């Protein structure tokens, strides 16, 4: 993951500010629904789209479940919706939603997922930024340090913050929580 110089400090500032906006401490779990509501973002489960696209929904949620996680789509006058794969584990869904909210919070421009030639269209820099901010929204640096200081086992921490084991490990490592905790005892 290649992020522009100085970027990694900004996501934690955003994460802490979002918690403050919810009246929570920097280490508290966060409510993604409140963030979406404040941004006027409608969250639409993929299963709700069965009417006109039943075959596509079945394919994305059953036959090829790993091929679609979530997407932010522009609608009228600057508004957006997030369509997410609700067949995924609830913790993965939270990660998917946080990633999409990260795109919006960072003001990333909308790009079509498929280019005119039919190839996948991915801006790696934008995706890397959302892949750093999304998990940081769910587990701030302060939350990671709190988890380490309290000696939470992974299952307890994942349950408390509603995240997967992989996301939790990524945030504890990425935040330097273990190093910061060990330094506080020396």
N, C-alpha and C positions, 0 to 999 in steps of 0.2 A: 504494500500500500504506500503510495507516494502522495504525500500531502504538502501543500505549499507551506513555506517557512512561516512559523508562528501560528498556524491554523489550530493546532491541538489545544491551545489554551482557551480559544473562543467557545468550543462546544461545552466545556464545563461551566463557563460563565452563563451560557444560554440555559443549561440544565438547572443551575441554581436559581436563575431568574424565574424560570417556569415554576419551580417549587414555591418560590416566594409569592408568585401570583396566585397560587393555590393555598396560601397561608401555611405552608409546610416548611420544615427545617431542611437544610441542604442534604441531609442524609436520608430523608423520608422517601418511601415509595411514592410514585407519581401516578396521577390519573390521566391517561391519554385521552379519554373522552372529554375531559374539561379543556384540554389543549385544542382538540378538534372543534369543540363548540365555540371557543373564543376566536378561533380562526375562521369560523363559519364554514367548516369542512364537514360534509356529510360522509359518513363511513358506511359503505355498502358491501355487505357480504356477497361473495360470488354466488352463493346458493339462491339469492334473491333474483338473479337474472335468468332463471330457468325458462321463463315464458317463451321469448323469441329465440333464445340461443341454447336450448336444452342440450343439444349434442355437444356444443363447445363447453358448457358448464360441466357436463358429465366427464368429458375428456380431461379437463383441467383439475377437477376435484377428485376423480377416481382413477381413470386409466393412466394419466400422466401427471399425478399429483405434484410432483416436484418441479414441473415446468413453469408454474405461475405462483408467485407469492402475493404480490400487491402491485398496484399501479395508481398513480395520481393522474386524474384526467381533468382537463379544463372544461368548464361548462360556460354558462352565460357570464358576461361582464366581469371577468377576472375571478370568478368563483371556481372552486375545484371540488371534486369528489375523490375519495379513495376507495377503490374496489380491492377487496382482499380475499384471499383464499381461506374461507372459514372451515375447510376440511383439514387444515393443519392443526397441530397441537395448539392449545390456547396460548402457551408461552411463546411459541414461534409466531403466532398471530400478533402478539404484542410487539415482538421484534420487527416484524414486517411493517406494522403500522407506524412504529417509531421511526423507521427508515424513511417512509413516505412523508411523515410530518417533518422530518429533518430537511428534505428537499424544499418544502414550503417555507420553513423557518429560515433557511439559507437563501431564499429567493432564487433558487435555481430555475432556469427557463424550462418550459415544457419542450420535450423532444419526442417525436413519434418513435415508438419502439422498433418499427421496421422502416428502413429507408426505401426510397423509390425503386431500388433494384431488388427489393425483397430480402435484404440482409438485416440482421439484428443491428440496431443503431444504439450504441452505448458510448457515452462520454465517461471514460474511466475516471477522470479527475472529479467530476461531479458525483459519481457513484462512490468513490473513495471518501469524499467529504460526508456524504449521507451515511455511509457505513461506519464512520467514526462518531458522528453526532447522534445517530439513532440509539446505539447502545448507551451512550453517555447520558441521553435523556432518561433512560430507564435506570441506570446505575451511575450516579454522579461520582466524582472522585471522593467526595465526602462519604457517600454511601459505601463505596468500596473499602475505604479506611475503617468505617464503622463496622462493617462485616468482619474484617480482619481483627480489629481490636476486641470485638465481642466474642470472637472465636466461633462464629456461626459455622456449622457444617454446610456443605454445598446444598444439600436438599432444603435445609431451613432457609438459607439465603435465597435460593431460587423460588421457593414458595412465597417468601416475604415480598420479593421484588417482582414476581411474576415473569421470570426470565428463564431461559434455557441454561443448562450447565455450561455450554460453550460460550454463550454471551457473558455469563458471570465470570468465567475464567479470563476471557478477553479483557473485561473491564478491570478486574483486580490486577492483572498484569499491566495493562495499558495505563492505569492510574498510578502505578508504583506503590500501591497500598502496603504491600508486605515490606518493602524497603523503608518506606516512611514510618511504619509501625516499629520495625526493628531499631531504627535510629532513635526513636523516642525513648528507648530503654538503655541507651548508651551515653 
